[in-house]
């Protein structure tokens, strides 16, 4: 069993298990990737557990920006402008050894990908990196790549194939999935029925998380506090455990700072404040040479248009 790094989540799910198929659902936004980035940080940096991240939605440079923003608590947008203060530069370079030693592999560039090639990539990462946990940032994009955008092939097939791979290779697969926006409902919290392939995901997944960010709906006060309490939703989110094959379901409230792409235990980094008053300098950082993060097919070309917040 493996800790997620989120104390209240571990209490409810009895920690992560291997093998398993885990789904993280949310409305199309950066929230899912921010949660997955935070989870990888907890697994691989804090607990030295080898992981492999299949990056379908952006290039690896943009993903690394999220990752480094998460661990340095420097706002994500600064990695696009490269306008860092002296203090921020010190923070970045002080994390060099942490990043070098992290057993993380990032995969990108998946032209003409099919299920056999995907399985081969997973096996290679098991052999080369000893990875036991594999993260796919978006199941919809993966499905379209595997089946060449053939609309006659349902996403259900890809979900079943991932489940089969997880069992055969004794690994845990975690994938992000877009869900229907609950904007038209009075209750904005996501539900299992919001998945585009609800039946297959509910039947096959071992564990299902749903991300709820009140700020996305301009909700400023929590509606599920204890009687007499009324607390702000600022910098907070809920992780809804909608299915748990081996334990309890329920809701866990987490801290969430969008500008540094970071989920944490509630009030776990209450010291964080958006920087102000620093004298900024213009600099360009080569993240690959500076940090030596394990990576495959890394593109170091910035592409602001690909970046989603």
PyMOL commands that set and color helices and strands:
alter all, ss='L'
color gray80, all
select helices_A, chain A and resi 7-13+31-45+60-72+78-81+86-94+96-100+115-129+139-146+155-169+182-184+192-194+198-204+214-217+258-260+287-291+304-306
alter helices_A, ss='H'
color red, helices_A
select strands_A, chain A and resi 20-26+51-54+83-85+104-107+133-136+172-178+207-212+236-244+250-257+262-265+280-282
alter strands_A, ss='S'
color yellow, strands_A
deselect
rebuild
show_as cartoon
